[in-house]
Amino acid sequence: MIRVELPAHLRTLGQITGEVHLEVEGVPTQAALLDALEARYPMLQGTLRDHTTKQRRPFIRFFACEEDLSHNWPEDPLPEAVASGKEPFWIVGAIAGGR
């Protein structure tokens, strides 16, 4: 079981309360995790990744085990601590701006 933490606006959109627990078939990768999340919560399709290319949307970041996984290859295996459910996979809305 993989634990997923979502930002408040995506939890609201998906009508999700708290942490999401997902089972991923095969090797748990970022792509497989996002496929499972979008299958369970279809209203999130297109919010995290482009519908066609499946590339991460701008201003969405992925973190696990205190590391930014946003630019990792989507087919790389997730860290063991995430795959085992010990640590959550964080989806974070990035903030831009400033001077």
C-alpha angles and dihedrals in degrees: 000000000000121000118218127193116201131191116258096255092055092045088053092048092049093041088237125156117202128331123353119230116204137181113215122201116231122347110003107239132162090255093049091048093051091045090054092046093051091045091054094041106030091177087071093060109120095014096090101025136021111267094232108030097031088220118148114268119245112265093027116109132185123213135179133166091003091302131115106238094174095110097038119114106270091231095056112113115257117247112279092243089059095042090052094047094245092117128028127240106236124212109195133185107230121222124220133186140076131124 
